[in-house]
Amino acid sequence: MTVHEFEALRDALAAASFDRPPAFVANAHVTGLSVARALDAHDVPVVALDRSGDGAAPPSNAVDYAGRLTYPLDDEAGFREDVEALAAAVDHDPVAFGCMDEWALAFAETDPDGVSLPFADSEVLDAVLDKSSLYRTCEELGVPYPETYRLSEVDPAAAADELGFPLVVKPARKREFEEAVGTNVIEVADRAEYRDVVEMARDTGIEIMAQEKVPVARGEDHSLASYVPESGDPLAVVGNARVRAPLGYGTSCVVERVDQPEIEARALAVIEDAGYHGISEAEFVYDRDRDEYVLLDVNTRPWKWISMPVAAGANLPMAAYADATGVDYDPRPLTDARWVSLQDYLPLLANGELADVLATEDWQTLVSGDFEITGELTTAVYRPSDPAPMAHRLDVEFDGRDYYCSC
């Protein structure tokens, strides 16, 4: 698959003929690949968009066209202009899927002409992504959440006195913080480290919050994966992140579907109270001291393991696309499903950091490719029927190049 420069991509789309609206998927890494595969399973044409050509999605046979466009954090007006030009080049209004916060927010905030947005407007997104607003909603609904202080509203030293050390520092908006420091959460052990992070945020103009370090029960993180339509019943699956890399707090690398009605009810109450519609992931961790689940975050977009609910029978991207375009989509009955990111999981095993949670039979189905037929186990990137994304990831890794996003 050729990753076009912008002008070449616009020309290629103008020359193409689509029998239905294409999906504009941005960015084009693991999450974008998963969204592309979910839509391609229903013959939806996919255009993968990014500022880089090194993501996992462009080589996939689920992607019809791929190309670069203006990165919204660099130039939001330029991003809108690019998206509108691409939309004008095709003969149907494309449906936009933002796969990281900055891309989803850019679509919502710029609201490009000629583009269908299958999610709530920017005002609602801001209310959900703003932790202060989110946690006020939790307070009203009786949903437990971590003790948190927005440092633009309180004295940072006073917040630290209330929380004690260690504590964690998080941004109001993840991506700006991640661009500056390489992560979206920092654990600080003492007052000196805390002061350094506060000063860094002040110097870069990034809004941050101090939050209690929740005594998390490892392996018990649960999230509600859902698509909530503007009207009608939500499509939802609860996933348990059994393994993270690094262990305990890193990116999910093994996730399985579980039955947790209380988490589903609490998450949907928060989402619906906020007036949000669209795809989202509501993240809970198990607090050992409280002896209950607390809500950390709601991501108003697709995320890394969205292939798990698809494998379970809840194709969230297709449900969103169907509502945006008026086509039919009938989800099948939910079944058990598991998801593994081999790129993240294998190093943990190789380094002896945990016991393998996959069985010998699981490895046999992975190596043989039979997992694509049985459907109970799915993967982040590796699929024998679509080998180019994994091969491309190996090229990028071994060539020393570094894609800018873990998802």
N, C-alpha and C positions, 0 to 999 in steps of 0.2 A: 504493500500500500504506500503510495506517495503521500508525504505530508507537504501540502502545498503552502507556499507563501500566500498572503492574503489575496492579492490580485488574481493569482492563478486559481485559487479556490473559488473566488467569485465567478470567474469565467467558466470553470468546470461545472459549477452548479447551474449556471445559465444555460449551458449546453445539455444538461441532464433532463430527463423526463421522469417525473414521479407520479405514480397513480394514486398516491395518498400523501398527506402532510409528512415531511421528514421530521425527525427529532434532531434538535441541536443540543448536543451533549458536551458540557464544559465543566471541569477540565477533563483531560483524556487519559487518566491513569487507571488504577485498579477499580475505583468506584465507577468511573465512566465506562470502563470495559464491562462491568457487571450490568450496568443500565443498558448498554448497547446489546449485550447478549439477550437480556430479558425482552427487549423490544423486537430484536431480530427474530426471536422465536415466533412472533406473530406477524412477520413480514413487514415490519415498520422500517423504512429506510433511515439510516443513522448518519449524521454528519458530526464527527468528533472535532472539537475545537479546543485550542490550548495556546499558550504562549511558547511552548516547547514542543519539539518533535520526539522527545525521549520517553513519553508516557507509554503505558502498556496497551492502550486501546487502539491506536491507529493501525497497527498491522493486523488486527483481528478481521476474520472474514464476516463478522457481524457489522463492520463499519463500511459504509459505502464511499464516503469521502472524508478526508481529514485535512486540517490546515491550521495555520496560525492566525491569530487575531490579537488586537490590543488587549493587554492585561488590565483589568478594571482598576486595580490598585495603583497602576501607573497613570492611567488616563481614562477616567470614567466616561467622559464625553466621546473620546475616541472609540471606546468599547461599544457604546451605543451606536455610533455611526457605522462601525464595522458590521454589527449584527443586523442593522436595518438594511445595509447594502446586500448582505447575504440573503436576507429574507426576501428582498425585492427580486433577487435573481431566480427564485424558485416559484413555481406556479400554484403553491398552496401555502397557507400560513404555517410555518414550522412551529413545533412544540418544544419549548426550552426546558432543559433539565440542568440545573446548576449543582455540581457535585462537590463543591467546597463552599464554605460560607461566603467568600468574597465573590464567587461566581453567581451563587443563588441571590445574594443581596444585590449584585449589579443588575441582574435581570429584573428584579423587583423594583429597584430604585429608579432605573432608567426607563423601564416599561417601553421597550423598543416597538415602534410601529410595525405592524404586520407579523407580530410574533405572539403565539398563544402561551400564556403562563399558567400552568396547572397547579397553582398554589396561591396563597393569600398575598395581599399587597404589602408594600414595604413597611407601613405603619404597624401592621399586625406582626410581621416578622421581627421588627425591632422590639416589640413588646415581649415576644417569646424569648428572643436571644438576650435581651437585657436581664441579667440575673436579678437585679433589684425588683423589676416588675414581675419576673417569673416567680420569685420567692414570696412576693406579696400575695400572688394568686395561690401559691401553696399554703400560705398561712390561712387564707380565707377558707380554703377547701379542706383543711386538716391533713394535708399531705406533708410528711416529714421532709426536712431539707437541712443542709449543714448551716451552722452559724456563719454568717458572712457579713463583711463590712466593705462598702464602696469607699475607697480612700479619697475620692473627691468630695465626699460628704462628711467624713469624720477625720479626726487627727490620726495619722498612721500609728503613732506611738500608743495612743489610747486603744486602738483596735488590737494591737499586739498584746497589750496588757490584758485585754479581755480574753483573747484566744489562747495566749501562752505559746511556747515553742515546743516542738516544731509546729509550723503552720504552712499553708500553701498559699501562693499568690497566683491569681488567674486574671486574664484580661476580660474586659467587657465584651470585646470582639476578638475571637481567637486568632484570626489570620494575621492581623497587624503585629501582634505579640510574637507569633511564631516566626514571622519574617525577621523580627529584630533579634530574637534570642534562640531560635531553633526548636522551640517547644511551646506548648500552649498551657503548661502549668509548671511552676517551680516550687519545690519544697525547700523551705528555709529553716535552718537549724537553730539560728540564734539572731540576736538583734543586729549584729554587724552585717550578716548576709541579707537580712531584711532591709536594712538601710540602703545597701547597694542596689537592690532590685527596685526599691521605691525611687531612688535617684535616677536610675536608668529609665524607668517609665516616665518620670517627669521630664527628663531631657529629650525623650523621643515623642512626647505628647500622647502616650498611650494610657488609656483609662484602665486602672487595675483594681482588683478587690483582694482583700485578705480573708481567708476562709479557714475554718478549723480543719485540721488533718483528721479526717474520719478514720477511726480504727476499723478498717475494712476487713471483712472475712474473704480471704483470697479464694478465687474460683466461684464466688457467689454473685458476681455482677450480673444484673438482668436488665434488659432493655425491651421496651415495646416498639416493635417495628410496625408502622401503620401507614395506611393511606386513608385520610378522612376527606370525604367529598363535601362539596358545598351543601348538598342535601342527600340524605340517605344514610345507610349504615356504613360504619368504617370497616375496612379490611385490615385485620391486625393479627400479629404473631409475636409471642414473647420469646426472646432468645437469651440463653445463659452463656456468657463469655467464660468458659471453663478455664481457658489459658490465655494469658496476655504476655507480650514480649516488649520490654522486660517484664518479668513476673510481677503480678500484683497491680501494676499501674500503667503498663504500656499499651500498645496497640493490640486489638483482639486478634488472636490467631487460631483459636478453636471455639466455635460457637454452635450450640445445639438448641433446637426448639424444645420448650418446656411449657407446662401448663401452670400458669400463675395468674388466676383470675383477679386477685387483689391488685397486682401491679398493672394489669391491663385496665382495670376500672379507674385506678388513680391517675394513670397517665392520660387516659382519654378524657377524664374530668378536667385536667389542667389544659389540655389541648383545646377542648371544646369551649371552656370558659374564656380562653384567650381569643376565640373566634378564628382560630387557624384552620385552614383546609389545605390539603396537600400531603406529600410524603414527609414523614418525620421519624426520628428515633428519640425516645425518651429514656434516658440512662439513669438507672438506680444502682446503688451499691448497698451491701448489707453491713450495717453499723453494729459491731459486736457489743458496744456499750449500751446503745439504745435497744438492741435486740429487735431491730426492724430495718426495713429498706428505706433509704432516703433518696430523694430525687436530686441528682447533680445537675442535669442539663437536658435540654431538648434541642436536637439538631433538626432544623427545618429544611431538610434536603436528603437526598440519598447518602449513604455512607458505605464503608468498606465491605461489610458482610451482607449487603442487601441481596446477594444471591441466595442466602439461606431461606428467607421467606419465599422467594421465588420457587426454590426446590420443594418447599413445604406446601405449595399450592396457592400462595398469595403473591401474584406477580404485581407488585406495587407500581413499578413504572408503567406497565401496560394498563393498569386501572386508571392511573392519572392521564395517560395518553387517550384512553377511551373516552373519559369525561370531557377532555379538551376538544376532541374531534367529533364526538357523537357516534363513534362506532361501538359495536357490542364487545363486551368482555365479560365472561362468566368464570369467576374463579372456581377451581375444582375443590373438592373437600380437602381440608387440611390433613397433612400426614406428618410423621416424624421427619426431621431433616437435620443434618449437621454440615458445617462449613469449616474448611481449614485453609489457612494461608501457609503454604509450604515454605515460602520464602522466609517467613517469620518463625515458623514452628520448628523446622529442621535444625537451625542453629542452637535452639534451646536443648534439643535432644543430644546434639553432637557435643555440647559443652557439659552434659550431665546435670543440667539444672532442674530437671523434673523427670518423673516417670512417664512413659508414653501413655497417653490416654486413648490412643487408637489401637485397635486390635490387629492381629496378623491378617485377618480377613479384610480389614479396611485397607491395609497396605497392598494386598493383592489386587483389590479392585482399583486402587489408584494406579498401580504400575501397569495393569492390563488395560486400563481405560474403561473397564466395565462399570465404574461408578456413574458414567454418563448415561448408562442404560437403566440401571436399577433406580437411580434418582434420589436415594436416601442420603448420600454423601455428595457434597459438591465442593468446589474449590474457588480460590480467589482469581488465579490467573491460569494455572496449568490445566489444559484440556487437550487430549490427543486429537480430538476432532477440530480443534482450533489452535494449532501449535505455535503460530507465529508470535503471539504476545509473550509466551514464555521464552522463546528463543531471543526475542528482542530484549527482554529483561536481562537475560544472561549477557548479551552483547554490551548493554549499558553498564552492568556491574563489572564485568571483566575489563572493560575499556576505561574504567576509572571515572566515567561520567556520573553526575549526580542529579537525578530528577528532583525538582524543588518541593515535592509534596509526598508524604507517606501514603496517601489515600488515593 
